[in-house]
Amino acid sequence: MPEQMNHQITILPSDAATSPVGDGQLTYHFDVYDGPLDLLLTLVVKNKIDIYDISIADLLDQYMEQIELMRENEMDIASEFLEMASRLVYIKSAMLLPKYEEEAEDLKKELSGQLIEYQLCRQIARMLAPMVDFDTFTKSPSKVDFDMTYNRIHDPMDISAAYISAVGRGQRKLPPDRSAFAGIVSKKIVSVSSRIIHVMRRLWHGRTVTYGELFTASSGRSELVATFLAVLELVKGKRVRIEGDGDEAVVSMIEK
């Protein structure tokens, strides 16, 4: 039997993990990408392509080469990888037609922006990765009893001014004093109903008075207005009648 020799079978060039198989080692790890943007960014970095001015033709060739390698190794290709391939083909085709040159440039800038954003996300992920350690013991924060004692020292005048200010705010919420309404309600309020009773008493038992006499006992504008309204209410209710004109008109009660 021929002498067995150590050998190594490499499926894809990468920093792959190895597993012993007999006297040899088999490289079994494939390059796995998180998505089409991850693959594109890897190609951009590997081939030193300017991410701000991507050569779509070169990037498309590199991208399709990786897709073909996946197929040769019978790897499942997600639909998003094929969708990105069709997108690159469309941009390349549009760039060849002067009519769609502006649209192609916009699509190219959009792709560059997505790659730049994804690159920043990868950098931040690498920065945060060392912070994740599932073996570190953590505990919930302990309850802290806070000292609520007020320890600040103030000048007595400041305390007095603060107290006066607080009292003033409290007083502003109270109902205003009656003196605030002195100019509005200082005059006597006379109700119409009281003057109706007054007029009916003057005309009781069939007596008649002149229209002017009903106002002679009135003192002040409030009583005059209330008496006038009372007479109107009585006439409207057909309780009294007025015969004649002016102050000499006769006012009498209507007998029912």
Residue pairs with C-beta under 8 A, 6 or more apart in sequence:
4 22
4 23
5 23
6 23
6 24
6 25
7 23
7 24
7 25
8 18
8 24
8 25
8 26
8 27
9 24
9 25
9 26
9 27
10 16
10 27
11 27
11 28
11 30
11 73
12 27
12 29
12 30
12 31
12 69
12 73
14 27
14 29
14 30
14 31
16 27
16 28
16 29
16 30
17 27
17 28
17 29
18 25
18 26
18 27
18 28
19 25
19 26
19 28
30 73
30 75
33 39
33 42
35 78
35 80
35 81
36 80
36 81
36 83
36 84
37 84
37 114
37 115
37 118
38 118
38 122
39 63
39 66
39 81
39 84
40 59
40 63
40 84
40 111
40 115
41 115
41 118
41 119
41 122
43 49
43 59
43 62
43 63
43 66
44 51
44 54
44 59
44 115
47 58
47 62
49 55
49 58
49 59
51 112
51 115
51 116
51 119
52 112
52 116
53 112
54 108
54 111
54 112
54 115
56 88
56 91
56 92
56 95
56 108
57 92
59 88
60 85
60 88
60 89
60 92
63 84
63 85
63 88
64 85
67 77
67 81
67 82
67 85
70 77
70 81
71 77
87 107
87 111
90 107
91 104
91 107
91 108
91 111
94 100
94 101
94 103
94 104
94 107
95 101
95 104
95 105
95 108
187 220
187 221
187 222
188 220
188 222
188 223
189 222
190 220
190 222
190 223
190 225
190 226
191 226
192 226
192 229
192 230
192 233
193 230
194 226
195 223
195 226
195 227
195 229
195 230
196 230
196 233
196 234
198 217
198 227
198 230
199 214
199 227
199 230
199 231
199 234
199 240
199 251
200 234
200 239
200 253
202 209
202 213
202 214
203 209
203 240
203 251
203 252
203 253
204 253
206 252
206 253
206 255
207 252
207 253
208 250
208 251
208 252
209 250
209 251
210 247
210 248
210 249
210 250
210 251
211 231
211 242
211 244
211 246
211 247
211 248
211 249
211 250
211 251
212 246
212 247
212 248
214 227
214 231
214 251
215 224
215 227
215 228
218 224
218 227
231 240
231 242
231 251
234 240
235 241
235 242
238 254
239 253
239 254
240 251
240 252
240 253
240 254
241 251
241 252
241 254
242 249
242 250
242 251
243 249
243 250
243 252
244 250
